[in-house]
C-alpha cells in the first residue's frame, strides 16, 4: 500500500525494533510481489544463484545477494538482442506473470474491479503503477549518462521525499523559494519541483546561470524576497558573493539548501557570513545527499553553526548498508565505508545492493537525532567519491594516492580566498612527463599575496602530501570563467587536462 505523505510524523518516531520489523516485512513483500515476478535482471539473478525469493526475510538476508554497480549498466551497453542493459532493471508485469506470482489476496480485488469497472480500468490502474512515464539521467561525470525511469508511482514518491525534506528543514507552506538548480533531466532539479508541489509552496526555478544569468538570479531574489534559496553550492555562493559586491541586500533569506555537490562546514560558514553582511539573520545552511539510481534525496535538519545532524533517511522506502570497499564486508554502526543502497518501494527502474561509489566517514547512526528527535537512521554528511582518489604520480611522491576532496577541505578554510580551481596537467603537455599541480586563486581585496601563497602551499602539502607546482592569482571574472559557473551544470572545480597515453 502506498505510504501516506503525512506518515512521516509516524515513521520519524518509530523505535529501532519497530523500524527493523518494518524493513524486514517490506523487503519480503517487495521482493516477492514486485521484484522477482517482474524484474528480468533480478529474476535471472535469483534463479542463477539458486536463491529462493521467499528466503529473503530480513535485512541481514540481503547479504546473500551480490552487489551491483554502474558496471552492470555500462560495461556492455547493449545485449545480444540490441536492447539496452538498463531496461532489464525495469519492472515489467504482464497478465501471465501476475497470475503466476501474485497471491489470491491480491488477485481477488483485481477480479472484483474488473467486474465492477471493466478490464480497461484495471489495465490502466496497473499501468499507472508500473509503466515508465518520466526519466532522469546520471550526470555522466565518470561514465556515459545512464537513464533511470519512473512510473507515476515513483513520481508520487518524489512528492513524498520532497515533503519530508521540507518538514525536516522546517520550511513552512507560506514561505517562498528560489531554486537555482539548472534545468536538466537530473534528480536535484526535479526533487525540488515535486517537493514544492507536494506542499503547495511557491517556487521560482531560474535554471541557474545558463538561463537568466547571475544578474537575473539576483534580480529574481530581490523581487521575490524568498526565505529559501537552493542550488549547486558553487553557483549559489557565486550569486551571493556577486550580490554582496554589488552592495545588494538579501535580508529575506533564512535558509540555504545546497545539493549536487559536497558541502563542508567551512563552506557553510562562508555562506552564512556573506549573507549576514547583507542583512540576513540566523541563516541555516543545509547540505543534501541524493543520487539518480535511488531516485531520492535526503537532508540535514536545523543545527547550531558548525554541526551537521547527518542526512535523515527513509527506512520505509530503502535500506542502506555501509561496506568495506575492498572486501564487501558490511560494517557496523558509525564505521567508515562505501554506501550501498537497496530500494524497498520502487517501480520502473529498481536496484538492490547498489554500490554507489560514495565513501562515508562516520557511516550510519541509529541513535535519535539530538536536534529534531527523529529516530530514523542518519547517514554522516562526510561523503566523498571513491573515484576522487587518484594516483598523481608526481616526481617527489611517485605512486602517492591523493584524495581530491582534501583540496576542497583545505582551500575552503581560507577566508582570504574568494574562489579557486585546481588543474592537473603534464609538464610540457608531454604524456610521459611528470604531473603538475596548479592552483588558480581569486584572492580577497587587500590580501598579502606572498604570504597567502606560502600558506596555501603549506596547507595543501600537509593535507595531501603534494606540493603545488604553482599558485596563480586571477581576477574574479577569470575564475568565474574558468569554473564555468554561469555556463555549465556543474562547476569545473578540479580540471584534469593531462593528455592520455
Buried (B, 14 or more C-beta within 10 A) or exposed (E): EEBEBEEBEEBBEBEBEBBBEBBBEBBBBBBBBBBBBBBBBBBEBBEEEEBEBEEBEBBEBBBEBEBBBBEBBBEEEEEEEEEEBBBBBBBBBEEEBBEEBBEEEEEEEBEEBBEEEEEEEBEEEBBBBBBBBBEBBBBEEEBEBBBBBBBBBBBBBBBBBBBBBBBBBEBEEEBBBBBBBBEBBBBBBBBBBBBBBBBEBEBBBBBBBBEBBBBEBBBBBEEBEBBBBBBBBBBBBBBBBBBBEEEBEBEBBBBBBBBBBBBBBBBBBBBBEBBEEBEBEEBBBBBBBBBBBBBBBBBBBBBEEEEBBBBBBBBBBBBBBBBEBEEBEBBEEBBBBBBBBBBBBBBBBBBBBBBBBBBBEBBBBBEBBEBBEBBBBBBBBBBBBBEBBBEBBBEEBEEEEBBBBBBBBBBBBBEBBBBBBBBBBBEEEEEEBBBBBBBBBBBEEEBEEEEBBEBBBEBBEEBBBBEBBEBEBBEBEBBBEBBBBBEBBBBBBBBEEBEEE
